[in-house]
């Protein structure tokens, strides 16, 4: 998952990646510095795209929490 996130153009740096397996399901929390965006709407769309594609790549992810930040 870390490699997947680090390869995303929308993400400059992953500060934290936390996973927790609950039976067959996985919960993921991500804190990342996002690439420069021109608006809040662009930021939200970029995060939604990352979340959607991460869930496609890792279908066992049931819960995904994504926090954009500027520093660790």
N, C-alpha and C positions, 0 to 999 in steps of 0.2 A: 504494500500500500504506500509506503514511503517513497519508493521509486516511482510509482504511478503519479503521486502528487508532485514530486520534484521535477517531473518531466512536463508538467502543465505550463503553458505559456501564461496563464492567468496568475500563477503563483511565483513570487520572487524567492520566498524562503519559508520553509516549514519550521516553525518554532517547536511545536509539540504534536505528537501523534499518539493517542491513547486508544487502545483496543481492549475490549472486555467480551469474552465469550460467555454466552448465557445459553447453555444447551447447544442447539444447532445454530442459534442466531448470534450475531456479533453487533456490539455497540461500538461506534467510533467517534472520537472527539479530535478535531483538528484545530490548531491555532496557527495561522500563517499570515505572512506579509504578502499582500496581493500586489500584482503589477499595477502600475499607475492607471487609474481609470478617470474618465472625464466627468463622471456623475455617479451619484449614489445608485441610480438605476442600473448603470453599467456594472457596478460592483456586485449588486444583487444578482444580476443575470449571470455574471462570471461564476459566482459561488454556486448558483443553482446548476449551472452547466457542470462544474466540477463534481457536485454531489450526485447528479444524475449519472454521469459517466463512471464515477467510482462505484456506485451501486450496480451498474451494468457489468463492470469488470469483476466485482466481488459480490455476487448475488446473495451471499449469506449475511450481508450487512443489512440489518433491519432498522437500526437507529443510527443517524449520522448528525452530529452537531459540529458546525463549522463556524469558527470565530476568526474574523479578520482582525489583524492588529498591526501596529507599526513597529513594535519592538518586543523582545522576549521578557 
